[in-house]
């Protein structure tokens, strides 16, 4: 009799083994002449070599399946027990528009034409700027692209950063260590990651610095190699911060910069680094730019109407400022002309 032990690493045992180890019991029932015992994060297989080899192959496929979908179901086990069995899941796996599979087995893909443009731009360029209003999926799609790159071993780590800027309100002194102070600013990033990576695996990635989520200030002095790097809420960077961030880019790095020009939380006298860098880099080859609009909003339908209403108001204010400046220039011009004429006569 041959014995083999498989250790389950970075795997949620309840999601892999099933309730009361039902998935393992189902596998064991298919091989009655072998023993399959699950204890903690180890699966012990005892039997004859041919069956042991087959069981080991099936468990390997189930582990790969888990890392793609985040869960093993009764139908998943059946699928790998019978090579003639084809399920809807296999159709999903081969679908070219899927970015990544969620931790609950859901499919994450571009939902609008501009989201697809963003996916295409990241494939073609090493640096991409994604611009657009709230609710257009900039952060969510970007995180999905980062997770895909990590799973496909295109990069060795994910680094996600945001400038820590209060959104129009003073939060005062926050208790706790540095992580506890800045985590509220980074919560949207955690939410997206938890949708795409099982909790235990995400915890492992963070503990081993495979996924880093940090304030922008932590990027200074680093060279970011073999990484997918995302700067979110970039409209709240200063020009100096933006330059610092972009010059961290190392070999084999993918960098995304996301921002919403309508939600700048910087002090009134402070220029946005995002607005400035767009003018500086607009003509540089190898950099992608994707602009989203209210039509790409994937939240509640009212969000699109709210964005449109604010956009209309801003356009009206901008037109009023231009008109006021033009009227002021018209008032100043005669005074200048009279002075020039006076000087010419004397």
Buried (B, 14 or more C-beta within 10 A) or exposed (E): EEEBEBEBEBBBEEBBBBEEBBBBBBBBEBBEEBEBEBEEBEBEBBBEEEBBBBBBEBBEEBBEBBBBBBBBBEEBBEBBBEEEEEEEBEEBBEEEEBBBBBBEBBBBBBBBEBBBBBBBBBEEBBBBBBBBBBBBBBBBBBBBBBBBBBBEEEBEBBBBBBBBBEEEEEEEEEEEEEEEBBBEBBEBBBEBBBBBBBEBBBEBBBEEEBBBBBBBEBBEEBEBBEBBBBBBBBBBBBBEBBBBBBEBBEEEBBBBBBBBBEBBBBEEEEEBBBBBBBEEBEEEEEBBBBBBBBEBBBEEEEBBEBBBEBBEEEEEEEEEEEEEEEEEEEEEEEEEEEEEEEEEEE
